[in-house]
Amino acid sequence: MAEKFPTPQERAMAWLLEATEIGGMSRPETALYAYQAGFTAALDLCIEIEQSINDENGGNR
């Protein structure tokens, strides 16, 4: 059975619930921090998807 990946909204909500560093930041710092966190989360998702596809195909390319 295929694993269900969280939606972008579910990932964003989870990240916001874990984000405790934003409290004392300025608006530009918050925007930069959020951009970096979003980019990292998107890259991690791509890697997870690629690994899942490779696992389903038995690691064949």
C-alpha distance matrix in Angstrom:
0.0 3.8 6.5 9.2 12.5 15.6 18.0 21.3 23.1 21.0 21.5 25.2 25.7 24.3 26.6 29.5 29.2 29.3 32.1 35.3 37.3 38.1 40.8 43.8 42.9 44.8 43.2 43.1 41.7 39.0 38.1 38.0 35.9 33.4 33.3 32.7 29.9 28.2 28.6 27.1 24.1 23.5 23.9 21.5 18.9 19.6 19.3 16.0 14.7 16.5 15.3 11.6 12.6 14.7 12.2 10.0 13.5 14.6 17.0 19.0 20.9
3.8 0.0 3.8 6.4 9.2 12.6 14.9 18.0 20.0 18.2 18.5 22.1 23.0 21.7 23.7 26.8 26.8 26.9 29.4 32.7 34.5 35.2 38.0 40.9 39.9 41.6 39.9 39.7 38.3 35.7 34.7 34.5 32.6 30.0 29.7 29.2 26.6 24.7 25.0 23.7 20.7 19.9 20.4 18.2 15.3 16.0 16.0 12.7 11.1 13.3 12.5 8.7 9.9 12.6 10.7 8.7 12.3 14.0 15.7 17.7 19.1
6.5 3.8 0.0 3.8 6.3 9.6 12.4 15.4 17.4 15.1 15.2 19.0 19.7 18.2 20.2 23.3 23.2 23.2 25.8 29.1 30.9 31.7 34.4 37.4 36.5 38.4 36.8 36.7 35.2 32.5 31.7 31.5 29.4 26.9 26.9 26.3 23.5 21.9 22.4 20.9 17.8 17.5 18.1 15.6 12.9 14.3 14.3 10.6 9.9 12.8 11.8 8.4 10.7 13.3 11.4 10.7 14.4 15.6 16.8 19.2 20.4
9.2 6.4 3.8 0.0 3.8 6.5 8.9 12.3 13.9 11.9 12.5 16.1 16.7 15.7 18.0 20.7 20.8 21.3 23.8 27.2 29.1 29.5 32.2 35.3 34.3 36.0 34.2 34.3 33.1 30.2 29.3 29.5 27.5 24.7 24.8 24.7 21.8 19.8 20.8 19.8 16.3 15.9 17.4 15.2 12.0 13.9 14.8 11.3 10.4 13.9 13.7 10.7 12.7 15.8 14.6 13.7 17.2 18.9 19.7 21.9 22.6
12.5 9.2 6.3 3.8 0.0 3.8 6.4 9.1 11.3 9.5 9.4 13.0 14.2 13.2 15.0 17.9 18.4 18.7 20.9 24.4 26.0 26.3 29.2 32.1 31.0 32.6 30.8 30.7 29.5 26.7 25.7 25.8 23.9 21.1 21.1 20.9 18.1 16.1 17.0 16.1 12.6 12.2 13.8 11.8 8.5 10.8 12.1 9.0 8.4 12.2 12.5 10.2 12.4 15.4 14.9 14.7 17.9 19.6 19.7 21.9 22.1
15.6 12.6 9.6 6.5 3.8 0.0 3.8 6.5 7.9 5.7 6.2 9.6 10.5 9.9 12.0 14.5 15.1 15.8 17.9 21.4 23.3 23.3 26.0 29.1 28.1 29.7 27.9 28.1 27.0 23.9 23.1 23.6 21.6 18.6 19.1 19.3 16.2 14.2 16.0 15.3 11.5 11.7 14.1 12.3 9.3 12.4 14.0 11.3 11.3 15.1 15.6 13.8 16.0 19.0 18.5 18.5 21.6 23.3 23.2 25.5 25.5
18.0 14.9 12.4 8.9 6.4 3.8 0.0 3.8 5.3 5.1 6.3 8.6 9.9 10.7 12.3 14.3 15.5 16.8 18.3 21.9 23.5 22.9 25.7 28.7 27.4 28.6 26.3 26.6 25.9 22.8 21.5 22.4 20.9 17.5 17.8 18.7 16.0 13.3 15.2 15.4 11.8 11.2 14.3 13.4 10.2 12.8 15.2 13.3 12.6 16.3 17.5 15.9 17.5 20.7 20.8 20.5 23.3 25.4 25.2 27.1 26.6
21.3 18.0 15.4 12.3 9.1 6.5 3.8 0.0 3.8 5.5 5.1 6.0 8.6 9.8 10.4 12.1 14.2 15.3 16.1 19.8 21.0 20.1 23.0 25.8 24.2 25.2 22.8 22.9 22.4 19.4 17.9 18.8 17.5 14.0 14.1 15.3 12.8 9.8 12.0 12.8 9.4 8.7 12.3 12.1 9.5 12.0 14.8 13.7 13.4 16.7 18.3 17.4 18.9 21.9 22.5 22.6 25.1 27.2 26.4 28.2 27.4
23.1 20.0 17.4 13.9 11.3 7.9 5.3 3.8 0.0 3.8 5.4 5.0 6.1 8.6 9.8 10.5 12.3 14.3 15.1 18.6 20.2 19.0 21.5 24.6 23.3 24.2 21.9 22.6 22.2 18.8 17.7 19.2 17.8 14.2 15.1 16.7 14.0 11.5 14.3 15.2 11.9 12.0 15.6 15.2 12.9 15.7 18.3 17.0 16.9 20.3 21.7 20.6 22.3 25.3 25.6 25.6 28.3 30.3 29.8 31.7 31.0
21.0 18.2 15.1 11.9 9.5 5.7 5.1 5.5 3.8 0.0 3.8 5.5 5.2 6.2 8.6 10.0 10.7 12.5 14.2 17.7 19.7 19.2 21.6 24.8 24.0 25.5 23.6 24.4 23.5 20.1 19.5 20.8 18.8 15.5 16.8 17.7 14.5 12.6 15.5 15.4 11.8 12.7 15.9 14.6 12.5 15.8 17.7 15.7 16.2 19.8 20.5 19.2 21.4 24.3 24.0 24.2 27.2 28.9 28.6 30.9 30.6
21.5 18.5 15.2 12.5 9.4 6.2 6.3 5.1 5.4 3.8 0.0 3.8 5.5 5.1 6.1 8.6 9.9 10.7 12.1 15.8 17.4 17.2 20.0 23.0 21.9 23.6 21.9 22.3 21.0 17.9 17.3 18.0 15.8 12.8 13.9 14.4 11.0 9.4 12.2 11.7 8.1 9.6 12.6 11.2 9.7 13.2 14.9 13.4 14.4 17.8 18.4 17.8 20.1 22.6 22.6 23.3 26.1 27.6 26.8 29.2 28.8
25.2 22.1 19.0 16.1 13.0 9.6 8.6 6.0 5.0 5.5 3.8 0.0 3.8 5.5 5.1 6.1 8.6 9.9 10.3 13.9 15.3 14.4 17.2 20.1 18.9 20.3 18.4 19.0 18.0 14.7 14.1 15.4 13.4 10.0 11.6 12.8 9.7 8.0 11.5 11.9 8.9 10.4 13.8 13.2 12.2 15.3 17.4 16.4 17.4 20.5 21.5 21.2 23.3 25.8 26.1 26.8 29.4 31.0 30.0 32.3 31.6
25.7 23.0 19.7 16.7 14.2 10.5 9.9 8.6 6.1 5.2 5.5 3.8 0.0 3.8 5.4 5.1 6.2 8.7 9.8 13.0 15.3 14.4 16.5 19.9 19.4 21.0 19.3 20.6 19.5 15.9 16.1 17.7 15.5 12.3 14.6 15.8 12.5 11.5 15.1 15.1 12.1 14.0 17.2 16.1 15.0 18.5 20.2 18.8 19.9 23.2 23.9 23.1 25.6 28.1 27.9 28.6 31.5 32.9 32.3 34.7 34.3
24.3 21.7 18.2 15.7 13.2 9.9 10.7 9.8 8.6 6.2 5.1 5.5 3.8 0.0 3.8 5.5 5.2 6.4 8.7 11.9 14.4 14.5 16.7 20.1 19.8 22.0 20.8 21.9 20.2 16.9 17.4 18.4 15.6 13.0 15.4 15.6 12.0 11.8 15.0 14.1 11.1 13.6 16.3 14.5 13.9 17.6 18.7 17.0 18.7 21.9 22.0 21.4 24.2 26.4 26.0 27.0 30.0 31.0 30.3 33.1 32.9
26.6 23.7 20.2 18.0 15.0 12.0 12.3 10.4 9.8 8.6 6.1 5.1 5.4 3.8 0.0 3.8 5.4 5.1 6.0 9.7 11.4 11.6 14.3 17.3 16.6 18.8 17.8 18.6 16.6 13.5 14.2 14.8 11.8 9.6 12.1 12.1 8.4 8.9 12.2 11.3 9.0 12.0 14.4 13.1 13.3 16.8 17.9 16.9 18.9 21.7 22.0 22.1 24.8 26.7 26.6 28.0 30.7 31.7 30.5 33.2 32.7
29.5 26.8 23.3 20.7 17.9 14.5 14.3 12.1 10.5 10.0 8.6 6.1 5.1 5.5 3.8 0.0 3.8 5.3 5.0 8.2 10.2 9.4 11.6 15.0 14.6 16.6 15.6 17.0 15.4 11.9 12.9 14.4 11.7 9.3 12.5 13.3 10.2 10.6 14.3 14.1 12.1 14.8 17.5 16.6 16.7 20.1 21.4 20.6 22.3 25.2 25.7 25.6 28.2 30.3 30.3 31.5 34.2 35.3 34.2 36.8 36.3
29.2 26.8 23.2 20.8 18.4 15.1 15.5 14.2 12.3 10.7 9.9 8.6 6.2 5.2 5.4 3.8 0.0 3.8 5.7 7.8 11.0 11.0 12.4 16.0 16.4 18.9 18.4 20.1 18.2 14.8 16.4 17.8 14.7 12.8 16.1 16.5 13.1 13.9 17.4 16.6 14.4 17.3 19.9 18.3 18.4 22.0 22.9 21.6 23.6 26.6 26.6 26.3 29.2 31.2 30.7 32.0 34.9 35.8 35.0 37.8 37.6
29.3 26.9 23.2 21.3 18.7 15.8 16.8 15.3 14.3 12.5 10.7 9.9 8.7 6.4 5.1 5.3 3.8 0.0 3.8 6.0 8.9 10.2 12.0 15.2 15.6 18.5 18.5 19.7 17.2 14.3 16.2 16.8 13.3 12.2 15.4 14.9 11.5 13.2 16.2 14.8 13.1 16.5 18.4 16.7 17.5 21.0 21.5 20.4 22.8 25.5 25.3 25.4 28.5 30.1 29.6 31.2 34.1 34.6 33.5 36.5 36.4
32.1 29.4 25.8 23.8 20.9 17.9 18.3 16.1 15.1 14.2 12.1 10.3 9.8 8.7 6.0 5.0 5.7 3.8 0.0 3.8 5.7 6.5 8.8 11.8 11.8 14.7 14.8 16.0 13.4 10.6 12.8 13.5 10.0 9.4 12.9 12.6 9.7 11.9 15.0 14.0 13.1 16.4 18.3 17.3 18.4 21.6 22.3 21.8 24.2 26.7 26.8 27.3 30.1 31.7 31.6 33.3 35.9 36.6 35.2 38.0 37.5
35.3 32.7 29.1 27.2 24.4 21.4 21.9 19.8 18.6 17.7 15.8 13.9 13.0 11.9 9.7 8.2 7.8 6.0 3.8 0.0 3.8 5.7 6.6 9.4 10.6 14.0 14.9 16.5 13.6 11.3 14.3 15.0 11.6 11.9 15.5 15.1 12.7 15.3 18.1 17.1 16.6 20.0 21.7 20.6 21.9 25.2 25.6 25.2 27.7 30.1 30.0 30.6 33.5 34.9 34.7 36.6 39.2 39.7 38.3 41.1 40.8
37.3 34.5 30.9 29.1 26.0 23.3 23.5 21.0 20.2 19.7 17.4 15.3 15.3 14.4 11.4 10.2 11.0 8.9 5.7 3.8 0.0 3.8 5.7 7.2 7.7 11.3 12.7 13.7 10.5 9.0 12.3 12.4 9.1 10.5 13.9 13.2 11.7 14.7 17.1 16.2 16.6 19.8 21.2 20.6 22.4 25.2 25.6 25.8 28.3 30.4 30.5 31.5 34.2 35.4 35.6 37.6 40.0 40.5 38.7 41.4 40.8
38.1 35.2 31.7 29.5 26.3 23.3 22.9 20.1 19.0 19.2 17.2 14.4 14.4 14.5 11.6 9.4 11.0 10.2 6.5 5.7 3.8 0.0 3.8 5.8 5.4 8.5 9.3 11.0 8.4 6.1 9.6 10.7 8.1 8.9 12.5 12.8 11.7 14.0 16.7 16.7 16.9 19.7 21.5 21.4 22.8 25.6 26.5 26.7 28.9 31.1 31.6 32.5 35.0 36.5 36.8 38.6 41.0 41.8 40.1 42.6 41.7
40.8 38.0 34.4 32.2 29.2 26.0 25.7 23.0 21.5 21.6 20.0 17.2 16.5 16.7 14.3 11.6 12.4 12.0 8.8 6.6 5.7 3.8 0.0 3.8 5.8 8.8 10.4 12.8 10.7 8.8 12.4 13.9 11.8 12.5 16.1 16.6 15.5 17.7 20.5 20.5 20.5 23.4 25.3 25.0 26.3 29.2 30.1 30.1 32.4 34.7 35.1 35.8 38.4 39.9 40.1 41.9 44.3 45.1 43.5 46.1 45.3
43.8 40.9 37.4 35.3 32.1 29.1 28.7 25.8 24.6 24.8 23.0 20.1 19.9 20.1 17.3 15.0 16.0 15.2 11.8 9.4 7.2 5.8 3.8 0.0 3.8 6.8 9.6 11.7 9.5 9.0 12.8 13.8 12.1 13.8 17.0 17.3 16.9 19.4 21.8 21.8 22.5 25.2 26.8 26.8 28.5 31.1 31.9 32.3 34.6 36.6 37.1 38.1 40.6 42.0 42.3 44.3 46.5 47.3 45.4 47.9 47.0
42.9 39.9 36.5 34.3 31.0 28.1 27.4 24.2 23.3 24.0 21.9 18.9 19.4 19.8 16.6 14.6 16.4 15.6 11.8 10.6 7.7 5.4 5.8 3.8 0.0 3.8 6.6 8.0 5.7 5.8 9.4 10.2 9.2 11.2 13.9 14.5 14.7 17.0 19.1 19.6 20.5 22.9 24.5 25.0 26.7 28.9 30.0 30.7 32.8 34.7 35.4 36.6 38.9 40.2 40.9 42.8 44.9 45.8 43.8 46.1 44.9
44.8 41.6 38.4 36.0 32.6 29.7 28.6 25.2 24.2 25.5 23.6 20.3 21.0 22.0 18.8 16.6 18.9 18.5 14.7 14.0 11.3 8.5 8.8 6.8 3.8 0.0 3.8 5.6 5.2 6.1 8.6 10.0 10.4 12.0 14.1 15.4 16.2 18.0 19.9 21.0 22.1 24.0 25.7 26.7 28.1 30.1 31.5 32.5 34.3 36.1 37.2 38.4 40.4 41.8 42.8 44.5 46.5 47.6 45.5 47.6 46.1
43.2 39.9 36.8 34.2 30.8 27.9 26.3 22.8 21.9 23.6 21.9 18.4 19.3 20.8 17.8 15.6 18.4 18.5 14.8 14.9 12.7 9.3 10.4 9.6 6.6 3.8 0.0 3.8 5.5 5.0 6.1 8.6 9.8 10.4 12.2 14.2 15.2 16.1 18.2 19.9 20.7 22.2 24.2 25.5 26.5 28.4 30.2 31.1 32.6 34.5 35.9 36.9 38.7 40.4 41.5 43.0 44.9 46.2 44.2 46.2 44.6
43.1 39.7 36.7 34.3 30.7 28.1 26.6 22.9 22.6 24.4 22.3 19.0 20.6 21.9 18.6 17.0 20.1 19.7 16.0 16.5 13.7 11.0 12.8 11.7 8.0 5.6 3.8 0.0 3.8 5.4 5.1 6.2 8.5 9.8 10.5 12.3 14.1 15.1 16.4 18.3 19.8 20.9 22.5 24.2 25.5 27.0 28.7 30.1 31.5 33.0 34.6 35.9 37.5 39.0 40.4 42.0 43.6 44.9 42.7 44.5 42.7
41.7 38.3 35.2 33.1 29.5 27.0 25.9 22.4 22.2 23.5 21.0 18.0 19.5 20.2 16.6 15.4 18.2 17.2 13.4 13.6 10.5 8.4 10.7 9.5 5.7 5.2 5.5 3.8 0.0 3.8 5.5 5.2 6.0 8.5 9.8 10.6 12.1 14.0 15.3 16.5 18.1 19.8 21.1 22.4 24.1 25.8 27.0 28.4 30.2 31.6 32.9 34.3 36.2 37.5 38.6 40.5 42.2 43.3 41.0 43.0 41.4
39.0 35.7 32.5 30.2 26.7 23.9 22.8 19.4 18.8 20.1 17.9 14.7 15.9 16.9 13.5 11.9 14.8 14.3 10.6 11.3 9.0 6.1 8.8 9.0 5.8 6.1 5.0 5.4 3.8 0.0 3.8 5.5 5.1 6.0 8.5 9.9 10.4 11.9 14.1 15.3 16.1 18.0 19.8 20.8 22.1 24.2 25.6 26.5 28.2 30.1 31.3 32.4 34.3 35.9 36.9 38.5 40.5 41.7 39.7 41.7 40.3
38.1 34.7 31.7 29.3 25.7 23.1 21.5 17.9 17.7 19.5 17.3 14.1 16.1 17.4 14.2 12.9 16.4 16.2 12.8 14.3 12.3 9.6 12.4 12.8 9.4 8.6 6.1 5.1 5.5 3.8 0.0 3.8 5.5 5.1 6.1 8.6 9.8 10.3 12.1 14.2 15.1 16.2 18.2 19.8 20.8 22.4 24.3 25.5 26.7 28.5 30.1 31.2 32.8 34.5 35.8 37.2 39.0 40.4 38.4 40.2 38.5
38.0 34.5 31.5 29.5 25.8 23.6 22.4 18.8 19.2 20.8 18.0 15.4 17.7 18.4 14.8 14.4 17.8 16.8 13.5 15.0 12.4 10.7 13.9 13.8 10.2 10.0 8.6 6.2 5.2 5.5 3.8 0.0 3.8 5.4 5.0 6.2 8.5 9.8 10.5 12.3 14.1 15.2 16.5 18.2 19.8 21.2 22.6 24.2 25.7 27.1 28.6 30.1 31.7 33.0 34.5 36.2 37.7 39.0 36.6 38.4 36.7
35.9 32.6 29.4 27.5 23.9 21.6 20.9 17.5 17.8 18.8 15.8 13.4 15.5 15.6 11.8 11.7 14.7 13.3 10.0 11.6 9.1 8.1 11.8 12.1 9.2 10.4 9.8 8.5 6.0 5.1 5.5 3.8 0.0 3.8 5.5 5.2 6.1 8.5 9.9 10.6 12.2 14.2 15.4 16.4 18.2 20.1 21.2 22.4 24.3 25.9 26.9 28.4 30.3 31.6 32.7 34.6 36.3 37.3 35.2 37.2 35.8
33.4 30.0 26.9 24.7 21.1 18.6 17.5 14.0 14.2 15.5 12.8 10.0 12.3 13.0 9.6 9.3 12.8 12.2 9.4 11.9 10.5 8.9 12.5 13.8 11.2 12.0 10.4 9.8 8.5 6.0 5.1 5.4 3.8 0.0 3.8 5.5 5.1 5.9 8.5 9.8 10.3 12.0 14.1 15.1 16.2 18.2 19.9 20.7 22.3 24.2 25.5 26.5 28.4 30.1 31.1 32.6 34.6 35.9 33.9 35.9 34.6
33.3 29.7 26.9 24.8 21.1 19.1 17.8 14.1 15.1 16.8 13.9 11.6 14.6 15.4 12.1 12.5 16.1 15.4 12.9 15.5 13.9 12.5 16.1 17.0 13.9 14.1 12.2 10.5 9.8 8.5 6.1 5.0 5.5 3.8 0.0 3.8 5.5 5.1 6.1 8.6 9.8 10.5 12.2 14.1 15.2 16.5 18.4 19.8 21.0 22.6 24.3 25.6 27.0 28.6 30.1 31.6 33.1 34.6 32.5 34.2 32.5
32.7 29.2 26.3 24.7 20.9 19.3 18.7 15.3 16.7 17.7 14.4 12.8 15.8 15.6 12.1 13.3 16.5 14.9 12.6 15.1 13.2 12.8 16.6 17.3 14.5 15.4 14.2 12.3 10.6 9.9 8.6 6.2 5.2 5.5 3.8 0.0 3.8 5.4 5.1 6.1 8.5 9.9 10.6 12.2 14.2 15.4 16.6 18.3 20.0 21.2 22.5 24.2 25.9 27.0 28.4 30.3 31.8 32.9 30.6 32.4 30.9
29.9 26.6 23.5 21.8 18.1 16.2 16.0 12.8 14.0 14.5 11.0 9.7 12.5 12.0 8.4 10.2 13.1 11.5 9.7 12.7 11.7 11.7 15.5 16.9 14.7 16.2 15.2 14.1 12.1 10.4 9.8 8.5 6.1 5.1 5.5 3.8 0.0 3.8 5.5 5.1 6.1 8.6 9.9 10.5 12.2 14.3 15.4 16.3 18.3 20.0 21.0 22.3 24.3 25.7 26.6 28.5 30.3 31.4 29.3 31.5 30.3
28.2 24.7 21.9 19.8 16.1 14.2 13.3 9.8 11.5 12.6 9.4 8.0 11.5 11.8 8.9 10.6 13.9 13.2 11.9 15.3 14.7 14.0 17.7 19.4 17.0 18.0 16.1 15.1 14.0 11.9 10.3 9.8 8.5 5.9 5.1 5.4 3.8 0.0 3.8 5.4 5.0 6.1 8.6 9.8 10.4 12.3 14.3 15.2 16.4 18.4 19.9 20.9 22.5 24.3 25.5 26.9 28.7 30.2 28.3 30.2 28.8
28.6 25.0 22.4 20.8 17.0 16.0 15.2 12.0 14.3 15.5 12.2 11.5 15.1 15.0 12.2 14.3 17.4 16.2 15.0 18.1 17.1 16.7 20.5 21.8 19.1 19.9 18.2 16.4 15.3 14.1 12.1 10.5 9.9 8.5 6.1 5.1 5.5 3.8 0.0 3.8 5.5 5.1 6.2 8.6 9.8 10.7 12.4 14.2 15.4 16.6 18.4 19.9 21.2 22.6 24.3 25.9 27.3 28.7 26.4 28.1 26.4
27.1 23.7 20.9 19.8 16.1 15.3 15.4 12.8 15.2 15.4 11.7 11.9 15.1 14.1 11.3 14.1 16.6 14.8 14.0 17.1 16.2 16.7 20.5 21.8 19.6 21.0 19.9 18.3 16.5 15.3 14.2 12.3 10.6 9.8 8.6 6.1 5.1 5.4 3.8 0.0 3.8 5.5 5.1 6.1 8.6 9.9 10.6 12.2 14.3 15.4 16.5 18.2 20.0 21.0 22.3 24.3 25.9 26.8 24.6 26.6 25.3
24.1 20.7 17.8 16.3 12.6 11.5 11.8 9.4 11.9 11.8 8.1 8.9 12.1 11.1 9.0 12.1 14.4 13.1 13.1 16.6 16.6 16.9 20.5 22.5 20.5 22.1 20.7 19.8 18.1 16.1 15.1 14.1 12.2 10.3 9.8 8.5 6.1 5.0 5.5 3.8 0.0 3.8 5.5 5.1 6.1 8.7 9.9 10.4 12.3 14.2 15.3 16.3 18.3 19.9 20.8 22.5 24.4 25.6 23.8 26.0 25.0
23.5 19.9 17.5 15.9 12.2 11.7 11.2 8.7 12.0 12.7 9.6 10.4 14.0 13.6 12.0 14.8 17.3 16.5 16.4 20.0 19.8 19.7 23.4 25.2 22.9 24.0 22.2 20.9 19.8 18.0 16.2 15.2 14.2 12.0 10.5 9.9 8.6 6.1 5.1 5.5 3.8 0.0 3.8 5.4 5.1 6.3 8.7 9.9 10.6 12.4 14.3 15.3 16.6 18.4 19.9 21.2 22.8 24.4 22.5 24.3 22.9
23.9 20.4 18.1 17.4 13.8 14.1 14.3 12.3 15.6 15.9 12.6 13.8 17.2 16.3 14.4 17.5 19.9 18.4 18.3 21.7 21.2 21.5 25.3 26.8 24.5 25.7 24.2 22.5 21.1 19.8 18.2 16.5 15.4 14.1 12.2 10.6 9.9 8.6 6.2 5.1 5.5 3.8 0.0 3.8 5.4 5.1 6.3 8.7 10.0 10.6 12.4 14.2 15.4 16.5 18.3 20.1 21.3 22.6 20.3 22.0 20.5
21.5 18.2 15.6 15.2 11.8 12.3 13.4 12.1 15.2 14.6 11.2 13.2 16.1 14.5 13.1 16.6 18.3 16.7 17.3 20.6 20.6 21.4 25.0 26.8 25.0 26.7 25.5 24.2 22.4 20.8 19.8 18.2 16.4 15.1 14.1 12.2 10.5 9.8 8.6 6.1 5.1 5.4 3.8 0.0 3.8 5.4 5.1 6.2 8.7 9.9 10.5 12.2 14.3 15.3 16.3 18.3 20.0 20.9 18.9 21.2 20.3
18.9 15.3 12.9 12.0 8.5 9.3 10.2 9.5 12.9 12.5 9.7 12.2 15.0 13.9 13.3 16.7 18.4 17.5 18.4 21.9 22.4 22.8 26.3 28.5 26.7 28.1 26.5 25.5 24.1 22.1 20.8 19.8 18.2 16.2 15.2 14.2 12.2 10.4 9.8 8.6 6.1 5.1 5.4 3.8 0.0 3.8 5.4 5.0 6.2 8.6 9.8 10.4 12.3 14.1 15.1 16.5 18.4 19.9 18.3 20.4 19.6
19.6 16.0 14.3 13.9 10.8 12.4 12.8 12.0 15.7 15.8 13.2 15.3 18.5 17.6 16.8 20.1 22.0 21.0 21.6 25.2 25.2 25.6 29.2 31.1 28.9 30.1 28.4 27.0 25.8 24.2 22.4 21.2 20.1 18.2 16.5 15.4 14.3 12.3 10.7 9.9 8.7 6.3 5.1 5.4 3.8 0.0 3.8 5.5 5.2 6.1 8.6 9.8 10.6 12.2 14.1 15.4 16.6 18.4 16.4 18.0 16.7
19.3 16.0 14.3 14.8 12.1 14.0 15.2 14.8 18.3 17.7 14.9 17.4 20.2 18.7 17.9 21.4 22.9 21.5 22.3 25.6 25.6 26.5 30.1 31.9 30.0 31.5 30.2 28.7 27.0 25.6 24.3 22.6 21.2 19.9 18.4 16.6 15.4 14.3 12.4 10.6 9.9 8.7 6.3 5.1 5.4 3.8 0.0 3.8 5.5 5.1 6.1 8.5 9.9 10.5 12.1 14.2 15.4 16.3 14.1 16.1 15.2
16.0 12.7 10.6 11.3 9.0 11.3 13.3 13.7 17.0 15.7 13.4 16.4 18.8 17.0 16.9 20.6 21.6 20.4 21.8 25.2 25.8 26.7 30.1 32.3 30.7 32.5 31.1 30.1 28.4 26.5 25.5 24.2 22.4 20.7 19.8 18.3 16.3 15.2 14.2 12.2 10.4 9.9 8.7 6.2 5.0 5.5 3.8 0.0 3.8 5.5 5.2 6.1 8.6 9.8 10.4 12.2 14.3 15.2 13.7 16.3 16.1
14.7 11.1 9.9 10.4 8.4 11.3 12.6 13.4 16.9 16.2 14.4 17.4 19.9 18.7 18.9 22.3 23.6 22.8 24.2 27.7 28.3 28.9 32.4 34.6 32.8 34.3 32.6 31.5 30.2 28.2 26.7 25.7 24.3 22.3 21.0 20.0 18.3 16.4 15.4 14.3 12.3 10.6 10.0 8.7 6.2 5.2 5.5 3.8 0.0 3.8 5.5 5.0 6.2 8.6 9.8 10.6 12.4 14.2 13.1 15.0 14.5
16.5 13.3 12.8 13.9 12.2 15.1 16.3 16.7 20.3 19.8 17.8 20.5 23.2 21.9 21.7 25.2 26.6 25.5 26.7 30.1 30.4 31.1 34.7 36.6 34.7 36.1 34.5 33.0 31.6 30.1 28.5 27.1 25.9 24.2 22.6 21.2 20.0 18.4 16.6 15.4 14.2 12.4 10.6 9.9 8.6 6.1 5.1 5.5 3.8 0.0 3.8 5.4 5.1 6.2 8.6 10.0 10.7 12.3 10.4 12.0 11.1
15.3 12.5 11.8 13.7 12.5 15.6 17.5 18.3 21.7 20.5 18.4 21.5 23.9 22.0 22.0 25.7 26.6 25.3 26.8 30.0 30.5 31.6 35.1 37.1 35.4 37.2 35.9 34.6 32.9 31.3 30.1 28.6 26.9 25.5 24.3 22.5 21.0 19.9 18.4 16.5 15.3 14.3 12.4 10.5 9.8 8.6 6.1 5.2 5.5 3.8 0.0 3.8 5.4 5.0 6.0 8.6 9.8 10.4 8.6 11.2 11.5
11.6 8.7 8.4 10.7 10.2 13.8 15.9 17.4 20.6 19.2 17.8 21.2 23.1 21.4 22.1 25.6 26.3 25.4 27.3 30.6 31.5 32.5 35.8 38.1 36.6 38.4 36.9 35.9 34.3 32.4 31.2 30.1 28.4 26.5 25.6 24.2 22.3 20.9 19.9 18.2 16.3 15.3 14.2 12.2 10.4 9.8 8.5 6.1 5.0 5.4 3.8 0.0 3.8 5.4 5.0 6.2 8.7 9.9 9.5 12.0 12.7
12.6 9.9 10.7 12.7 12.4 16.0 17.5 18.9 22.3 21.4 20.1 23.3 25.6 24.2 24.8 28.2 29.2 28.5 30.1 33.5 34.2 35.0 38.4 40.6 38.9 40.4 38.7 37.5 36.2 34.3 32.8 31.7 30.3 28.4 27.0 25.9 24.3 22.5 21.2 20.0 18.3 16.6 15.4 14.3 12.3 10.6 9.9 8.6 6.2 5.1 5.4 3.8 0.0 3.8 5.4 5.2 6.3 8.7 8.3 9.7 9.9
14.7 12.6 13.3 15.8 15.4 19.0 20.7 21.9 25.3 24.3 22.6 25.8 28.1 26.4 26.7 30.3 31.2 30.1 31.7 34.9 35.4 36.5 39.9 42.0 40.2 41.8 40.4 39.0 37.5 35.9 34.5 33.0 31.6 30.1 28.6 27.0 25.7 24.3 22.6 21.0 19.9 18.4 16.5 15.3 14.1 12.2 10.5 9.8 8.6 6.2 5.0 5.4 3.8 0.0 3.8 5.5 5.1 6.2 4.7 6.6 7.5
12.2 10.7 11.4 14.6 14.9 18.5 20.8 22.5 25.6 24.0 22.6 26.1 27.9 26.0 26.6 30.3 30.7 29.6 31.6 34.7 35.6 36.8 40.1 42.3 40.9 42.8 41.5 40.4 38.6 36.9 35.8 34.5 32.7 31.1 30.1 28.4 26.6 25.5 24.3 22.3 20.8 19.9 18.3 16.3 15.1 14.1 12.1 10.4 9.8 8.6 6.0 5.0 5.4 3.8 0.0 3.8 5.4 5.1 5.4 8.4 10.5
10.0 8.7 10.7 13.7 14.7 18.5 20.5 22.6 25.6 24.2 23.3 26.8 28.6 27.0 28.0 31.5 32.0 31.2 33.3 36.6 37.6 38.6 41.9 44.3 42.8 44.5 43.0 42.0 40.5 38.5 37.2 36.2 34.6 32.6 31.6 30.3 28.5 26.9 25.9 24.3 22.5 21.2 20.1 18.3 16.5 15.4 14.2 12.2 10.6 10.0 8.6 6.2 5.2 5.5 3.8 0.0 3.8 5.5 7.3 9.0 11.0
13.5 12.3 14.4 17.2 17.9 21.6 23.3 25.1 28.3 27.2 26.1 29.4 31.5 30.0 30.7 34.2 34.9 34.1 35.9 39.2 40.0 41.0 44.3 46.5 44.9 46.5 44.9 43.6 42.2 40.5 39.0 37.7 36.3 34.6 33.1 31.8 30.3 28.7 27.3 25.9 24.4 22.8 21.3 20.0 18.4 16.6 15.4 14.3 12.4 10.7 9.8 8.7 6.3 5.1 5.4 3.8 0.0 3.8 5.4 5.7 7.9
14.6 14.0 15.6 18.9 19.6 23.3 25.4 27.2 30.3 28.9 27.6 31.0 32.9 31.0 31.7 35.3 35.8 34.6 36.6 39.7 40.5 41.8 45.1 47.3 45.8 47.6 46.2 44.9 43.3 41.7 40.4 39.0 37.3 35.9 34.6 32.9 31.4 30.2 28.7 26.8 25.6 24.4 22.6 20.9 19.9 18.4 16.3 15.2 14.2 12.3 10.4 9.9 8.7 6.2 5.1 5.5 3.8 0.0 3.8 5.5 8.8
17.0 15.7 16.8 19.7 19.7 23.2 25.2 26.4 29.8 28.6 26.8 30.0 32.3 30.3 30.5 34.2 35.0 33.5 35.2 38.3 38.7 40.1 43.5 45.4 43.8 45.5 44.2 42.7 41.0 39.7 38.4 36.6 35.2 33.9 32.5 30.6 29.3 28.3 26.4 24.6 23.8 22.5 20.3 18.9 18.3 16.4 14.1 13.7 13.1 10.4 8.6 9.5 8.3 4.7 5.4 7.3 5.4 3.8 0.0 3.8 6.5
19.0 17.7 19.2 21.9 21.9 25.5 27.1 28.2 31.7 30.9 29.2 32.3 34.7 33.1 33.2 36.8 37.8 36.5 38.0 41.1 41.4 42.6 46.1 47.9 46.1 47.6 46.2 44.5 43.0 41.7 40.2 38.4 37.2 35.9 34.2 32.4 31.5 30.2 28.1 26.6 26.0 24.3 22.0 21.2 20.4 18.0 16.1 16.3 15.0 12.0 11.2 12.0 9.7 6.6 8.4 9.0 5.7 5.5 3.8 0.0 3.8
20.9 19.1 20.4 22.6 22.1 25.5 26.6 27.4 31.0 30.6 28.8 31.6 34.3 32.9 32.7 36.3 37.6 36.4 37.5 40.8 40.8 41.7 45.3 47.0 44.9 46.1 44.6 42.7 41.4 40.3 38.5 36.7 35.8 34.6 32.5 30.9 30.3 28.8 26.4 25.3 25.0 22.9 20.5 20.3 19.6 16.7 15.2 16.1 14.5 11.1 11.5 12.7 9.9 7.5 10.5 11.0 7.9 8.8 6.5 3.8 0.0
